[in-house]
């Protein structure tokens, strides 16, 4: 039997538990695959009560998750240090949150899980437990390197049915982006995207387009020289190697409907340049996918939203489960297409 999808519950004071529980509640409606939640079982039970959901929690392990999924939501308990209060993150629970993610990745390495879906964390809360990474993605890359013994270059992709984007730089200040935009960075990202798009999405040679760093893609050096001196030569080399890559093109005309029909993935030099259009077009069903890892990782494309945690209106959770549902379905699809790596 294929090992289950593993779902880390993120910060238990945020909306991670809400969207996980609601997704399970709607599992038949959305034809969701079996999954195993890693997190504090008491916190999840309290959230079931506050949301008024008819959900049974079953203490489980990767080996029993498929069978348990028919009885209730399987939970692999990772206890927190202090009782969770929805909407109020507690640094005392930072270590448990980190351990949940670590356990998930270690289980993938042990082939006890087939993919990991991560609920949102708040980095500021985790710093008290020694978390030094700028984001979830970088921590997952370090865990991959520790478990598999090989360095990895994580590539963050936000995928939706309408648009897929890759920010070539992630959690760095905007003033540092120009210096970080090297031919080596672009080449590495293009190679990883091309390889993983075939494995996980079943399409060889995806059509990629590169957005310019500067307004109007630099206008041949009149509004910045990065395109002329770095990006255009790098694109030409990659094209000569057979990659389907165009650009750099002006970012302000890259995301309308007719333009989107001409490519599969848009590569953008900066974080917000990539995420603003995809979150505008697909805020509810966008999925964060990390390429370049030795395992499948997806995540809802939203944060912890502490202000919504545990709250309802008209009998429904204020936290919409759409992105979590999309993340679960995409992880299952990627697993079916390519399996998880040796």
N, C-alpha and C positions, 0 to 999 in steps of 0.2 A: 504494500500500500504506500502511495506517495505520502511523505511526511506532511503535516498540516501547515497552513499559513500561520505564522506567529505574529501576534499583534501586541505591541508594547503600549501600555496605557498612558504614557506621557506623564505630565504633571497631574496628579490625581485631583488637585484643586481646580484644574481648568476644565475645558469642555471635552477633553479626550474621553473620559468615561461616558459622557452623555452621547457622543456620536457613535461610540462603539456599541453601547447598549441599544441605542435606537436602531443602528444598522442590523444588529442581531434580531431585534423585534420585527424588522421588516425583511428578514432574510428570504422568506418564501416569495414575497412580492418581487424581490430583485434577483432571485435565483443565486444567492450568495453561496460560495463554497464553504466547507467547514473551516473554522479558524479557532485558535487557542489564544486567549488573552493572558498576558503576563502583567501582573499588578497586584495591588493590595485588595484582597477579596472583601474585607469589611468595608473599605471605601466604595467599592463597586456596589455592594449590597445597599449601602446608605443612599447611593445615587439612584438605584432602582426604585427605592421608596420615594425619594423626593420627586422623581419624574413620573411616578405613578405607572410604571411599566409592568406588564405581566411577563417578567423574565425570571427564570430560575437559574441560579449560578451553581455550577458543578465543579468541585475540586478535581483537577485533571493534570495530565502530563502529556507530552508529545505522543507518547505511545498509546494513550487511550482517548485522545481528543476526538478522533473521528466517531468513535462509538458514543462518547459523551455528548457530542453535538446534537444527537437525536433526543437527548434528555433535557438539555439546557445549554447555557453558554459555558463552555469549558474555561476554567481559570487555573492558571499555574501560579500559585500564590507567591508574591514577593512582598513581604510585610514592610510597611513604613514604620518609622520610629514614633511618630506622633499622629493622633487621630486627625483625619482630614476634614477640613471645613471648606465646603464648596465656595469658590471665589476668593479664598484667602491662602495664597501659596505660603508654604512653610519651609524655610531653609533646613530645618531639622530632617526633612524627608528627602533632601537632595541626594543623599547616598543611595537610597532605595531606588530613586528614579534612574540614576546612572547604572545601578546594578541590573535593573530590568533590561536596559538596552544591551548591556554587556552579555547578560544571560542569553538574550535572543540571538546575538551574533555567534556566540560560542556554540549554541545549539545548531545553528546553520552549519557551522564548521564540522560538527559531529554528525551531520546529516539527520538530525532529529527534527528539522524544520525545512521547508522547501522555499520559503520567501519570508521576508519580514515587512510588516506594515507598521509604521511608527506614528503614534499620536503625538501631538505637539508638546514641546518642552519650552520652558522659559530659562534662557541661559543665565540670566542674572540670579535666579534662584539657585542654580547649580554651582555657582562659583564658590560658595561656602564649603563645598565638598571637594574642592580642588579641580573643578572643571575649567580648563583653560582654553577650550576650543571656541572659535567664533560662532560655531553653529553645529547642528545635528550632523550635517553632511561630513564635516571634517572629523568628528568623533567616530563616525561609522567607518571612515577610511582608516583611521588609526587602529581600530579594532580588527579590521580586515587584515592589515599588515601584521598585527600581533598574532592572529590566529593562523593565517595562511603563510606567513613568513616572507611575503613579497611586497615591495612597495606598490602602492596604487595611486592613481590620479583620479579623484572623484570628479565626475562631470554632472552638474545639477541640470536636470531638464524638467520643465513644467509642461505636462502634456494635457491636452484636452481634445475633444473631437473637432474643435474649430481651429486650434493653433497649438503648435509645440515650439517651445523656445529654450535656448541654452544661454545662460549668462556666462561668458568666458571668464569673468572674474566674479567672485561671490561676495563674501563679507569683508570687503576692504573699503577704506574711504575713497570717495570719488576722486580726490586729488591724486591718488595712487594708481588709478586705472590706466592712465596713459603710459606710465613707466612699465606697468605689468603686461601691456599688450605687445608681446613679442611674437616673432615667427614661430618659435618653438612652442609657445602656448597654443597658438592657433592650430599648428600641426598636430600636437598631441590630442587636442579636443576633437578635431575632425577625424582622426584615426579611431578614437574610442567610439565616437558617435556612429561612424560607418560600420564598425565591427559589431557593436551592441544592437544597432537597429536591425541588422540582419538576424541576429540570434533571438532577440526578444520580440521584435515586431514583424519578422518574416519578410523583410523587403531588403534586397541588395541595392547598394548605391542610392541611399536616400538623397533627395534633392535638397541641398542646403543653400542657404543664402546668408551672407554676412552683412550686418548693419555697420555703417560707418561709426567711428568714434566721435568725430566732429560734426557740426552742422553741415548739411549738404555733402557729407562724406569728404569733407576737407576742401572741396573745390580745387583740386590739383595743387594743394599746398597753400592756397590763399587763406584758408581758415584752419590751419593745422597741417602738419606734415606727416602724421602717423600713417594715414592711408597711402600717400604717395611713396613713402620711404620704407614702410614695413608691411602693411597689410596687402597692398596690391601685388608686390613681388611674391609674398608668401602664398597668396591665392593662385597665382600663375604656376608656381611650383606644384601645388596640390592638384591643380587641373591637369598638369602634364602627367601626374601619377595616376590619373583616372578618376579622381573624386569629382562628384557632381556638386560643384560649389561655385556660386556667383557672388560678386561683390568686390569691395564694400559698396553698398548702396545707401542712399539717404534714408535714415531711420523713419523720418516723418511720413514717408509714402510706402512703407513696407508692410503695413498691417491692415490695410483696407481689404475688402472681400476679394476683389479681382487680383490683388497682389498675392494674397494668401493661397490662391488656387495654383500658383506657379511653383510652390516649394512645399517640402514636408516639415522642415525645421528651420527656424530663424536663429542664427547665432548673433549674440549682442555683446559688445565689449563690457558693458556694466550691468550690475544686478537689476537696478530699477528700469533700465532701458528695455530689458527683457520681460520683467514681471508686470509692469504696468499694463501693457496691451493684453496679456493673457488673463490677468485678473479682471480687466474690464470686460473682456468677452466671455470669460468662463469662470467667474468667481466661485460659483457653487460646485462645479464639477471638475475643476482643475486638479491634477495629481502631480505631486512632486516625485520624480523618479531619479534615482542616483545611478548614472551609468559609470562604468569603469571599475565597479566592485566585483569581487568574486562570488557575489550572490545577488538575488533580486531584492531591491528595496523600493517601496513606494510609501507615500505619506499623503494625508490630506494637505491641500495647499492653503492652510490657514493656521493661525496661531492659537494660543491657549484661551483667549477670550474669557478671562476670569470673571468679567462682569455678567456673562451669560450662564456660567456654570450652575447647574442644578435648578435652573429657573424654567418655568413653564408659562404658557399663555393658551387659554382655550383647550387645555388638556394636552398640549404638545410642547415638547422641549423647544426652548428658544434657539438652541444650537442645531442648525440644520445638518443632517447626516450625509448629505449628497456627496461631499468630497470624500468622506470615509468610505462610503459605498463604492464610489468610483475607484478609490485606491485598492480596495479589496478585489474588485472585479478585474482591474488591470493586472494586479499581482498574479491572480489566477491565470489570466490569459498569457502573460509572459512565461509563467511556469509551464503551461501546456505547450507553448511554442518551442521553448528552449531548455527547459529543465534548469537545474542549478548546477554550477560548475564544479568540476572535480577539484 
